[in-house]
């Protein structure tokens, strides 16, 4: 019968309300609630254990079960649910209801309480839900509520009433978040100071609260104009130390990439794929930068050179500022982009790769159109280049990557022929050593490290005199065994693309097809563990001879949220 269960509950509820056949009394705050042991035992794990172990409780003075730390209103609500399958919940009674259900171990009510709080999460009451979740000790709900607070943190921090009502723990959690989009570090500092100054009793926590502020991310001008004049940063020793640390960081302009600490890192929680430079379909040099999240679901504008990254500082090195097919107009300029402040800095002038906290530039072309075998080392702290052990031969159009502190170079063009050689640079010995050669000659290919393997993908090679053909095979190199393996993957017919790695995923972006004689805007993701290629959202424009990397960008330097096209910011364009 569809109505039997409802009618049964109605009958039991009627018996309880009329005090008929009741054989137990629950008491909270001096208020007694008659009930039936068999019903309670069926709904409450606590009552089942209690009654099964004491058959004499009914009808005796000990038959009253006193529930300490339980409100009468909460107990009434739980009993009403047990007898009716209906629960009246609000933010006003949720805590007392939960504690009564927790005392009786009525799991259905406990689940309904958490479900109610979860459904109640919205920008207006997320702080109340967070406070309740903290008091109830539910970790998952607390995390979800904190996520809501984080999503609307700017609204909270800019509302004086909301800000002053925050407890210290919640404020510190907001300041510690890695996704504080749309809010500058100076705004976070002002909010923290406002919270501290609202109640003088809070000033004892000043060092602990302001320790969450990343002072070096505040522009030098604001540090000198605003922060330095704040009484708290002058009078509190801990706060004064944070300020001096930031001023010292700004004074060492060129060394900043190697001076990274928790307080100098961006709040951005995850790295994005950044594509910079290259040539477009009409052979114009592209000055724009594009970024996408790790799934490459959408691209937005961020702003034949090379880029490398040191601690989320982007270095743009060499290349051409105007396309010259003869290769006689290379550049030796180096620019550094700091996403913390969305600004470019030209550093000491010089294909480059990061090794530890240094940059290595290996081979390439000269102003005379010839190839060079020089290897140059850039030390950011000293802002100078110096020559180190030369590459075994003049080379260009090669590919390189680093793995466990060793630089690997593969393929390339030298002496009128395409190479399949592989070399590694040992920084401690300052020398190059030869490794096993690839199975296929290739240049203009991609090389990246993922896990314990190196991957060489695509490229082109010479067949006969002056006839270029694609290299479709993908090869994997194991540094431990010094062996190459050809992978049985779907062939890739492209060269002059960019390749970068993040975790176990390789990102192949753009490139040119010799078969179709056209530039591509395709984006492919390769899962090195599953050995599967997937297609992602296309680049906004077709590119060759560009470069890509994984980097953390601040919302300011990104010019907007990931996945939304934004107007180009001149500060973010490649100089």
GUTORSE-791001 format. One record per residue: x, y, z of N, C-alpha, C in turn. Coordinates in pm, whole numbers, plus 50000, padded with zeros to 5 digits. Layout:
BEGIN
XYZXYZXYZ/...
//
This chain:
BEGIN
500844988150000500005000050000500885012550000/500515022249920501285034649912501085043450035/500015041050109499705049750223500005043250358/500435030650355500575023450482501625029750573/502805032850520503875038350603503475051750663/502845060250583502415073250633501375071650743/500425062250725499395060150826499985054150954/501015045550938501655039751055502335050551138/503055059751071503715070651142502695079851209/501575082251142500525090551202500005084051330/499835070851327499345063851444500325064351560/501615062351531502635062851635502735076951694/502675086951607502735100751654501555104151742/500385099051705499175101451785499295095051924/499845082851928500055076252056501005084252145/502055089752086503025097552165502395110252217/501655117252133501035129852174500005127652285/499345116052285498325113052385498915105552505/500265103652502500975096852611500475082552631/500035076152525499515062652535500625052552502/500705042252587501655031252570503105035952575/503355048252622504735053152632505435046152748/506655041752726507365034252828508765039752858/509045051752812510335058052842510145073152836/510985080352910510895094952913512285100652885/512365109352784513615116352755513535130352815/514595134552881514575147452951515745156152906/515445168852874516465178652837516055192152894/516955198652966516705211653028515475211253118/515225199953184514095198753274512775195953207/512755195153075511535192252999511535177452964/510415170852994510315156352968509485153552843/509935143652766509255139852643508965124952648/507695120952659507355106852659507565100752521/507935088052517508185081352390508085066352408/508285059152301508195044452301509585038852274/510005029852362511355024352349511575017652215/510605010052168510785002652044510965012151926/510255023551929510395033351820511755040051828/512145043951950513445050451965514585041051927/514465028451968515515018751938515655016651788/514555017651716514605015751571515255027751500/515135039651561515645051851495516985056451548/517305052851674518485058151741519435046751780/520655047351730521655037151766521955037651915/521965049651972522225051252115521145044452198/519885047052163518775041152239518725025952222/519065021052106519035006552084520014999552177/521225005052187522224999052276521805000552421/521245012352456520855015252592519725005952639/518685004452557517524996652596517824981652593/518624977352499518944963152491519734958652613/520454967852675521254964252792520554966752923/519314971952922518634975153049517124973353029/516644961153051515224958353030514354963053145/514964967853254514184972053372513974987053378/514494994453274514445008953281513005014153280/512115007853203510735012853192509995011453324/509215021653359508375021253479509105023753608/510365026953603511125029453724511595043753724/512005049153841512505062953843513675064753747/514445053653727515585054553634515125054453490/513785053453470513275053253334513425066453263/513665077153335513935090153273515375090553223/515535093153094516885094153036517225108953024/518155113353105518555127353103519675129353000/519445138452911520425141452805521085154752838/522355154252875523075166452909523585173252782/523775186152788524285194152676523365193452555/522075190152580521095189652471519965199352504/519605207652405518515217252425517165210252408/516195214752484514865208752475514265210452335/514465222352277513905224752143514525215452040/515825212952053516485203851960515985189651975/515805185152100515305171652123513885170252070/513045180452091511665180052039511675178551887/512575185751820512645185151674513045171251626/514015165051695514455151751655513345141451678/512655142251793511555132951819510425134651718/510145146851681509105149251580509485142451448/510785142951414511225136351290511055121251302/511475115551417511385101051434509955096251417/508985103951463507585099751459506835104651336/507455113251253506695118651138507475118651007/508795116451012509645117350893509665131450836/509395141150923509445155150882510335162750978/511235171050921512205178251004512145193150972/511895201051074511815215651060513205221451089/513865226250987515225231451003515325245950958/516135253551030516475267250993517855270051047/518455280951002519775284451054519705287451204/518495290651252518335293751394518295281351483/517795269851428517665257951513518565246451471/519395248751371520195237851316521165232051418/521795240751498522795235851593522165227551703/521075232351761520445224851870519865211751820/519355211851695518825199451637519945189451612/521045194451559522195185651529522735179351658/522885187351763523465182151888522545171751952/521235173651941520315163551992520425150651911/520495152051779520625140251693521965133251716/523005141251741524315135651767524335128051899/523635133252001523575126552131522835113352121/521765112952043520965100652028521475091751914/522425096951837522945089551720521815086151622/521065096451585520025095051482520665099651351/521215090351278522055093651163521295100951052/520035097651033519255104150927519135119150952/518915122851078518805137051112520165143951093/521215137251133522565142951115522825145750967/522505136050881522705138050737521835149350682/520585149950730519695160650684520205174350728/520795175050848521335187950894522465192750803/523365183750770524475187650683523975190850542/522995183150495522425186150364521755199650361/521055203050469520405216150478521435227350474/522505226150552523545236450553524205237650416/524415226350351525015226550218524115234050121/522805231350127521855238150038521725252950071/522015256650196521855270550239523025279350196/524095273150149525275281150114524955291150004/525125303650031524985314249931525825326049980/526045335949893526915347149933526475354350059/525155354250087524665361950201524915354850335/524775341750338524875334950468526025325050476/526945325450381528025315650383528875317050509/529005329450561529785331250684529095324650803/527735325950808526995319450916527115304250909/527025299050786527155284550770528555280050809/529565288050771530935284650808531105284350959/530525294251027530625294751174529955282451235/528785278851184528075267051236528875254351208/529415253351087530195241551050531425239951139/532045251251173533205250651264532795245451401/531655250351451531215246151585530775231451585/530205226951472529765213051464530925203651435/532045209151390533235201051367533175192451243/532375196451144532265188551021533265193950918/534315186450893535425191350810534985194050666/534275184750605533905186250464532995198350444/531995199750532531085211250521531845224250545/532735223950642533535235950670534355239950548/534915230050479535695232950359534825238750249/533605233250234532695238350132532265252650165/531985255150292531605268650333532765278250314/533975273650344535145282150326535355285150178/535035275650094535135277849950534175288849907/532955288749963531995299349934532505312849983/533025312950103533585325350156534705330250065/535535320850018536625324649929536135330549798/535055324749744534515329749618533955343949632/533515347449750532915360649772533705368649875/534985365249885535795371549990535925386749970/535955391249844536135405649823534935413249875/533745407749853532525413949906532565414350058/533095403850120533185403350266534205413250319/535385413550253536455422150302536155437050283/535335440350184535025454450159533785459150234/533085449950301531915453650381532375455250526/532385467250579532905469350716532235460450820/530915458750809530205450650907530625435950897/530685430850774531095416950754532535414950801/533385424550768534805423250802535005422750954/534365431751026534595432151172534025419851242/533005413351178532395401551240533185388751215/534175389351126534985377451100535785373751224/535905360851250536815356651355538225355651296/539205355251382540605355451337540905343751245/540405332051279540715320251199540205321551057/538975326451041538405328050907539165338550827/539495349650891540255360050822541595354550774/542275347150860543575341550821543425331550707/542335323950707542115314450599541875321650466/541175332850470540965340850349542305346150299/543115351550389544415357150348545365346350297/545185334150345546055323050303545625316850171/544435320150123543915313750003544815316449884/544825306649790545665308149671544885313349551/543595315949569542775320249455542055333449483/542765342949545542155355949575542145364649449/541285360949354541225367949227540595381749243/541115391249169540515404449164540815413149283/541725408849368542035416649488543555417749499/544055429949503545495431949512545975429149654/547265427249667547835424749799547665436849890/547685448749832547475460849911546065461149968/545075456849891543695456349940543555446150052/544245434850039544225424850147544845430650274/545935438150257546585444250373545665454250440/544995462550361544085472450420542955465750496/542445454650443541385447450512541895441750644/543105436250642543685430550765543895441350870/544395452850827544615463950921543305469050978/542285469750893540975474450939540415464851044/540575451651021540095441651117540855442951250/542155444851243542965445951364542605458551444/542385469551373542155482251441540725483751493/539835474651452538455475451500538385472751650/539255464251700539245460651843540695459951889/541035468451987542425468952033542895455552090/541955447052133542345433952184542925425252072/542595428751947543095420851835544545424151800/545055435451851546395439851811547475429951853/547195421951956548185412051998548395401451890/547425400151798547515390451689548085396651561/548565409051569548965416451449550005408851367/551055404151433552135397351359551615384651293/550745377251363550205364951306549305367451188/548475377951196547565381151086548335386950967/549185396850994549925403250884550985394150825/551335383450897552255373650840551665366550721/550335367250705549665361350588549735370550466/550075383150487550155392650376551495390950305/551455390350174552675388750095553195402650057/553865408750152554335422550136555175424750010/556045415549970556825417949847555965419149721/554715414249725553845415549609553215429349599/553375437549702552885451349697553915459749624/553525467449522554495475749448555295484749542/556535487149504557445494949587556855508649620/556235514949522555665528249544554625527949656/553765517849657552745516649761553365513249896/554425505349894555105502250020555655514950085/556255523350002556865535550055555815546050090/554755546650010553765557350028552735554150136/552355541650145551235538050234551685529150350/552315517950317552605508050420553615513350521/554645520150471555685524950561555155535250661/554065542050624553505552350711552445546850805/552135533950795551145528050883551755525851021/551155531251127551755530151261552065515851301/551165506551267551345492851310552615486651253/552935489851128554125484051067555395490451120/555255501951188556435508451248556615504651394/555495501951463555575499551607555695484751642/555065475951565555125461651593556375455751528/557215449151607558485444051555558285433651445/557295424751465557045414451364556595420651233/555675430351238555195437051116556325445151051/557155451451133558265459051079559225449951004/559395437751053560275428150986559725424350848/558405422550838557795419350709558025430750609/557915443050656558095454650569559535455450520/560485453350609561895454050570562245442850471/561645431350490561875420250398561395424050257/560235430550250559685434650120560555445250055/560995455050131561855465650076563165459850024/563735450350097564965443850053564745436249923/563595429649911563255422149789563185431549669/562545443149686562415452549575563745458849537/564635460249633565945466149602566795456849516/566575443949525567355434149448566565430249323/566395439649234565485438249121565815426149034/567075424848992567425414148898567485400448966/567715400249096567845387549168566505381949212/565405389049188564105384749240563705370349203/563995365649081563595351849049564205341249140/565355344049200565985334049287565825337449435/564965347049465564715351049604563305347249646/562775336549588561375333249609561135326049742/560145331049815559655324849939558145324149929/557505319350035556045318650035555435332450017/556075342850072555495356250065555775363349933/556585357349845556825363549715556105356149603/555505344649637554825336949534553415342349512/552935340449390551595344949355550545336949430/549375343149449548265336049512547665325549420/547905326649290547295317549196547585303049233/546525294949239546685281449289547275271649191/547065273149062547535263348966548175270348846/549065263048783549775268548667548855268348544/549095277548453548355278148328549335276048213/548805272348098549615270947978549705284347909/550915289347890551135302347828551815300347693/551275306547590551845306047455552255320047416/553505321547370554025334947342554735335147208/554635346647140555415349247019555055340446902/556025338546814555825330246696555445338346573/555145330946465554715337246339553295333246306/552535342846255551145340446218551065335746073/549845333946022549655328745887550255337745780/550345350845807550935360045709552395363245742/553025354545823554435355745860554765368345940/553765374246000554025385346092554435379646229/555365386546294555785382246426554685385746527/554255375846603553155377846699553705383446829/553155394646874553585400946999552655397547116/551665389347091550675386347193551035373847272/550445372947391550565360847471549165355847503/548995342547499547705336447524547855326147635/546825324647717546875315247829545605307047834/545735294747884544595285847903544815277848030/543705273148087543855264548205544425251148162/544655242248258545375229848229544585220348139/543265222148130542485213948039542415220047899/542935232447887542915239647759541485240647705/540545243147791539145244047749538815257447686/539615267747716539385281047660540665289047671/540825298747580542025307047577541655321547604/542565328947666542375343247680543715350147658/543645362547616544835370147581545525375147705/546815373247711547635378347821548535389247768/548745389347705549525400047657549715399847507/560445342746666561155330146683562235332746786/561475335846914562275337947033562095325647122/562645325647237562505314647331562065320347464/561245312847537560895317247671561245306147770/561665310147887561895300847997561295306848123/561115298648223560485302948347561365299348466/561595309148553562265306648681561335311848790/560795302448870559925306148982558825315948940/558175312748828557065320648775557475334548726/558755336548698559215348048621559465343048479/558915350148381559025346048242560155353748174/561085346648111562175352948037561965350547887/561935361347810561845360547664563235363547609/563775353947535565205354447498565375353547348/566115363047292566535362347152565385362047055/565555354146946564535353246843564665364346740/563555367646676563515378346577562355387746609/562615400746597561535410346614560855413346479/561515409246372560945410346237561365397946162/560435390946099560735378146037561705379645920/562765371745924563755371245817564005356545785/563525351645669563665337345638565115332745625/566045342045606567465338145597568095336445735/567395340945839567895339445974569035348846008/569185360045934570305369145956569945381046046/568775380646107568405391546197568005386346335/568865378246396568535373646531568715384746633/568035383346744568145393146850568885387046969/569625395447038570285390747161569665397147285/568475402847269567825409547381567095399547470/567045402547597566365394147694565435402947778/564175398947785563185406147864562605396747970/562325402248085561745394348195560375399848229/559395390848236558025394548270557705389548410/557245398648495556875395148632555355395548644/554685384048649553215384148658552705389648789/553565391048889553135396649017552685411049001/553435418548919553125432748900552805435948754/552705425448669552345427248529553285437148459/554585435148476555535444648417556715437248354/557305443848252558475438548183559725445848230/560845438448229562135444248262563155438848163/563905447748098564965443148009566205440048093/566705427948078567875423748155569075422548060/570195417848112571425417248033571205409347904/571655414647790571395408547661572285396347635/571735387747558572495376747498572375379747356/568415292847167567485283547233567965282247376/567215286247486567635286447625566795277247711/567385272447819566715263247909567095266548052/566145265048144566425267448285567075255148345/568155257148417568835246548489569085251748630/568365245748728568375250948865567875265348861/568655274948908568245288948908569015296948803/569485290148700570235296748591569545294048458/569955301648357569445299648222570625296148133/570455285748050571475281647954570965284147814/571735291447733571425293647592572415285647509/571905276347429572765266947356572615268947206/573755271747138573765272446992572895283346938/572415281346813571565291146746572285297946631/571635308146574572195315246460572805328446502/573705333846418574365346546443573905356946342/574365369246359574005380046266574535377446126/575555368946113576135365845982575405354245914/574395348945981573665337845923574335324445945/575375323946025576065311446054575575305746187/575915293246211575525286746335576655287846437/576285287346564577275288346670577175276246761/578295272946825578295261846920578455266747064/578325279747081578535285447214577405281547310/577755280647436576795278647543576985290047643/575925297447668576005308847759575135306547881/575635310747996574975308748123574585322348182/573325323748219572835336148278572545334048425/573135342748509572895342548652571985354348687/570725351848721569795362948749570275372248860/570855366648965571265375049078572315385249036/573235381048947574295390048901573885397748775/572795393448711572325399448586573435399948481/574085388648460575125388048358575205374148297/575655374348170575885361948096577365358748098/577655345748095579055341548083579115328848000/580215327147929580385315147848580725303247936/580215291747896580565279347963580955269147856/581035256547889581525246447796580735246847665/581405248447550580685249247423580055235947385/578995236747308578345224747256579295217747159/579215204647146580175197547061580215202046915/579205209046866579175213246725578275225446712/578465233546606577505244346580576125238246551/575095244246604573775237746595572665248046600/571545244746537570325252846542569135243646524/567955248946551566695241646535566655228546614/567385228046726567395216446813566305218146920/566185208247005565215208847114565915204847243/565425209947353566055206947481565055206647595/565445199947701564655199647823565575195947938/565095197548060565885193848177565195182748253/566015174448318565495163348396566475160448509/565995161948633566815159348752568145166848749/568075179748713569245188248719570215186648603/569815179548498570675177548380569955182848257/570685189948172570115195248048570365185347934/569295182447858569385173347744569065181047616/569875178747512569665184747380569565173447279/568565174447191568375163947091568195170046952/568635162246851568405165946712568995179346675/568375185746573568845198746528569465198146389/569975209646348570575211246215572025215646233/572945208846165574365212346174575115206846055/575985215245998576825210645887576025206045767/574885212145742574075208645625573265195945640/573215190245757572435178045774571625178545904/570625169845909569765168846026570335158146118/570295160846247570935152046346569905143346418/570425132146470569635123946563570375122246695/571445130046712572295129146831571565134446954/571985129547070571485134347199572675137047290/572685148747350573765152347442573155157147573/573935155847679573505160947808574615169447867/574195180147935575145189248000575145186548150/576315183348204576455180648346576955193248414/576105200448485576505213548538577635212948639/577705202548720578745201848822580125199448760/580135192148647581415189748578581655199948468/580615207748437580695217948332581185211648201/580515201148158580915194448033579695187847968/579835185747837578825178847758579245164347739/578285155147746578555141047719577535135947619/577955126647536577055120947437576205109847496/574955109147451574035098447493573625090547371/572855080047392572345072247280571565081147184/571755078747057571095086946955569665082246933/568835091546887567455088046852567435078846731/566305072446706566165063746589565965071946463/565455084346477565115092546361565815106046370/566315110746256566845124346251565675134046253/565855145446320564755155146327565275168746374/564635179146327564845192646377563495199546383/563455211546444562175218546462561145209646529/561605201146621560735191946692560505196746834/559835188846913559585192247052560205181947144/560665186547259561255177547359560795182147497/560345172647578559865176047712560045164047804/560145166947933560305156448034559005154848111/558615142348130557435139048211557735126248288/557605126848419557955115348499559445112448490/559795100148464561195096148452561615094348307/560875100348215561175098748072561235112148002/561965112347889561995123747799561295119847671/560585129247611559825126347490560255135647378/560485130147260560745137947139559615135347041/559005146146996557795145046915557935153546789/557455147946675557325155346552558625160546496/558535172046427559695177946364559735174846215/560865177946155561045175346012562475170945986/562685164945870564025160545832564175161545681/565405160445633565685161445489565655147745424/564975147045310564945134945230565465138645092/566665134245064567275138444940567845152444953/567935159544842568525172844842567415183244850/567345190044964566415201144980564965197244992/564665184445014563275180145026562955177445174/562085185745230561725184345371560525175045385/560585166045482559455157145511559215157245662/557975154245700557615153745841558215141445909/558505142846036558855131246119557625128246204/556965117146175555705114046241555875106246371/557045100346391557235091346505557495099046634/557015093446744557295098546878558255088946948/559305094547008560295086247077560365090147224/560635079847307560765081847451562165077447495/562795085947575564155083147622564135080747773/564815070047815564945067047957566365070648001/566555081248079567895085148122568605074348203/567835066648280568465056348365569135045448284/568495041348174569055030548091569745035847965/569635049047941570245055147823569725048447695/568415046447688567815039847571566615047647519/566485047547386565335053547319564355042547279/563065045647285562015036447242561055044047152/560715037947039559735043946949558345039646992/557475049347018556135046347067555175044246951/554265034946969553255032246865552045041146890/552165053446847551095063246866550585067946731/549455074846736548935080846613549965090646559/550275090046428551305098946372550905113546381/551895122046409551675136446416552455143046303/551765149446214552405155446097552565170346117/553485174246203553705188446224555125190946273/555555203246257556855207646307556715222346348/557765227746408557785241846450556625245246545/556205235046621555175237046723555875239646857/555095241646961555665242747095555235230647176/556115226147266555825214647350556265217647492/555375215547586555715217247727555015206547807/555475204347929554935193648013554465199248146/553435192748200552975195848336552475182948396/553145178248499552785165248555553055154348453/552055146348427552195135448330551605138948194/551285151848173550645156048048551595164647965/551655161747834552395169947740551405178547662/551765191147638550915200547566551595204247435/550995200447323551525203547190550625214047127/551205225647096550405237147053550885242046916/549925244246824550235250346696551155241946610/551985249046529552925242246442552545243446296/553395237746209553155238346066553085224546005/552265223045904552125210445832552805211645696/553855203545673554525203645543553635197645436/552825187945475551955181345379550925191045320/550335199345409549325208745362549875222845344/551155224845378551815237745364550995248845431/550645246545556549865256545628550195256145777/549955267345841550165268245985548905263546058/549095257646176547995251546249547715259046379/546475258046425546125263446556545595252446649/545975240146618545495228846698546215228246833/545555222446931546115220247065545845205747102/546925198147126546805184047159547415181447296/546745173047374547225169047506547565154247503/548775150847549549205136947551549375132247694/548605122147732548735115947864549825105447855/550975108347916552135099347902551935086047975/551045085748073550795073248145549845064148068/548765069948016547805062047938548185061147791/549175069247749549625069847609548455072747515/547725083547550546555087347472546625102247438/546325105547311546235119547267544775124047272/544545136347316543205142147310543305156247251/542245160347183542205173747125541585183547225/542145195547230541625205947318541145217747234/540675228147300540165239947230541275246247145/540925250147023541905255646930542475268946980/543725271546940544325284646966543525295446894/543515307746945542805318446875543385321446737/544665317846714545275320246584546325309546559/546595306946430547595297046393548995302846413/549915294746468551265299446498552305288746467/553495293246427554685284846421555825292446486/556875285146523558075291146583557765298946711/556695295346777556345301346905556895292547016/556555295847137557005287847250555905287747355/555895277547438554895276647544555545272147674/554875274747784555395270847915554235270348013/554465264148127553505264248236553965274648338/553045283348377553405294248468552175298348548/552385303248667551275308748747551125323448715/549925327448681549635341448649548695347348752/548935359748786547985366648873546815371348788/545635373448849544495378448772544795391648705/545665399948764545995412848705546755410848575/547785402348578548575400248458547815392448354/546855384048400546055376448305545055385248233/544735396448293543785405648231542345401148245/542095390748319540745385848338540775371448380/539595365848407539525352148451539805342748336/540355331048369540595321148267539295317348200/539375315848068538205311747995537395323347940/537805335547967537095347147915538045355647833/537635358847712538445367747630538455381547690/539615387747689539725401047746540485409947650/540315422947666541045432247584542525431847620/543365433647519544795432747540545285444247627/546165440947718546785451147803548185453847753/548525466247718549855469147665550965464347758/550725464347888551765460147981552095445447967/551165437547908551365423247900551865418747763/552005427847668552495424247536554005422547540/554485413747454555925411647445556565424347390/557605429347456558215442047413558715441347269/
//
